[in-house]
């Protein structure tokens, strides 16, 4: 089976679906039509731009274009991972922890996939390294963001209980242990639900794309299993690092809770 190539007519059909959604939004007074149309336009522009850039990068044999694209992706993901929380650490630490956790989880999982199962030659070939890293990066970024958001919200809400445990002699690791576990579980729950539903309730996007591209359904399912395993591994690493580093930053070696290290406007509200 040859790959399905979409034409301009096919894309016009997709555009009409967006317009129909905007019309329905107006009829139902949802007030989402502007957001829907702007988001669709941004999506189309961004994807077309990325596709053009990748077309050029894929023709290169040097590692530097690949590293350049990945570097931009990592910087954007580090910012997004730290920008989604209402309660935040001071900016330098907040974005540093989000970036370290996201990049570490992504790089670890991507290297395992590239050097073991996929084994492109060379291992940094753009056609394999960039799509794989991009797939993992989005998932790890979400897990990192969820982990930080859950932990920061829980710490500010349960400040008195944490301080009581510290006063009674608990180490900062023991006092925060339950909250860290809760944050990691919350971060991993969407991925675990996705894994449990894959194949029976939903056809995963990776597998669907490969089948539409002409791959055997059995081979496509094998790739889906591999990629989901890499995603879980990266998410676990990112979420654990994010929670651990955040808890470390909000306590000190004298077993004190340091909520003044939250962003000033937020910490004043919480501490008042």
VOVOPA-179505 format. One record per residue (C-alpha): z, x, y. Coordinates in steps of 0.5 Angstrom, whole numbers, plus 2048, in hexadecimal, padded with zeros to 3 digits. Example, Ala and Ser with C-alpha at 12.3 -4.5 7.8 and 13.67 -1.06 7.14 Angstrom:
BEGIN
8108197F7
80E81B7FE
***
This chain:
BEGIN
800800800
7FE803807
80380380D
8027FC811
8007FE818
8027FA81E
7FC7F8823
7FD7F682A
7FC7EF828
8027EF823
8067F2829
8047EC82E
8077E8828
80E7EB829
80D7EB830
80C7E3830
8127E382B
8177E6831
8147E1836
8157DB832
81C7DE831
81D7DE839
81A7D783A
81F7D5835
8257D8838
8237D583F
8227CE83B
8297CF838
82C7D183F
82E7D883B
82C7DC841
82A7E283D
8227E183E
8237E7843
8277EC83F
8227EA839
81C7EC83D
81F7F2840
8227F4839
81B7F3836
8177F783B
81C7FD83B
81B7FD833
8147FD833
813802839
819807835
81680682E
80F808831
81180E835
81581082F
80F80F82A
80B81382F
81081982F
811819828
809819827
80982082B
80F823828
80D821820
807826821
80C82C823
80E83181E
813834822
81B832821
81C832829
81882B82A
81C828825
82382B828
82182882F
82082182C
826821828
82A82482E
82881E833
82A81982D
83181C82C
83281C834
830815835
83481382E
83A817831
83A813837
83980C834
83F80E82F
84480F835
841809839
842803835
84A803836
84E7FF83B
85480483A
85280B83B
85581283B
854816841
84C817841
84C81E83F
85081D839
84D816837
846818837
84781F834
84B81C82E
84581682D
84081C82E
843820829
84581B824
83E818824
83A81F824
83E82181E
83E81B81A
83681B81B
83582281A
839823814
83581D810
82E81F813
82F826810
831823809
82B81F809
82682480B
82982A807
82A826800
82681F7FF
82081F804
81F827805
81982780A
81682E80B
81883180F
81F82D80F
81E82C817
817828817
81782381C
81481E818
81A81D814
820820818
81F81C81E
81F81581B
824817816
82981981B
827813820
82980E81A
82F812819
831813820
83180C822
83580A81C
83A80F81E
83B80E825
83C807824
84280981F
84580E823
845809829
848803825
84D808822
84F80B82A
84F80482C
854801827
859807827
85980782F
85A7FF82F
85F7FF82A
86380582D
864802834
8667FB831
86B7FE82C
86E804830
87580282F
875802828
871809828
87780B82D
87C808828
87A80C822
879812826
880812829
883810822
880817820
87981681D
87481B81E
86E819823
86A81981C
86E815819
86F81081F
86880F820
86680F818
865808817
86180781E
85C80C81C
85B809815
85A802819
85580581D
851809818
851802814
84E7FE81A
84980381B
847803814
8477FC812
8407FA815
83D800811
8407FD80B
83E7F680C
8377F980D
8387FD806
83B7F7802
8357F2805
82F7F7804
82A7F47FF
82D7ED7FD
82E7EA804
82A7EF808
8247F3808
8267FA80B
8227FC811
82080380E
81E800807
81A7FA80B
8167FF80F
815804809
8127FE805
80E7FC80B
80B80380B
809803804
80E806800
8108037F9
8167FE7FA
81A8027F5
8198097F9
81B8057FF
8218037FC
82380A7FA
82280D801
826807804
82C8097FF
82C810802
82B80E809
831809808
83580F805
83481480B
83680E810
83C80D80D
83E81480C
83C815814
84080F816
846811812
846818815
84581681C
84A81081C
84F815819
84E81A81E
84E815824
854812822
858818820
85681C827
85781682B
85E815828
85F81D829
85E81C830
862816832
86881A82F
86B821830
86F82682C
87682482E
87481D82A
873819831
86E814832
86A816838
86680F83B
865813842
86081683E
85C81083E
85780E844
85C80D84A
85A80684C
85B804845
861808844
86580584A
8637FE848
866800841
86C803843
86E7FE848
***
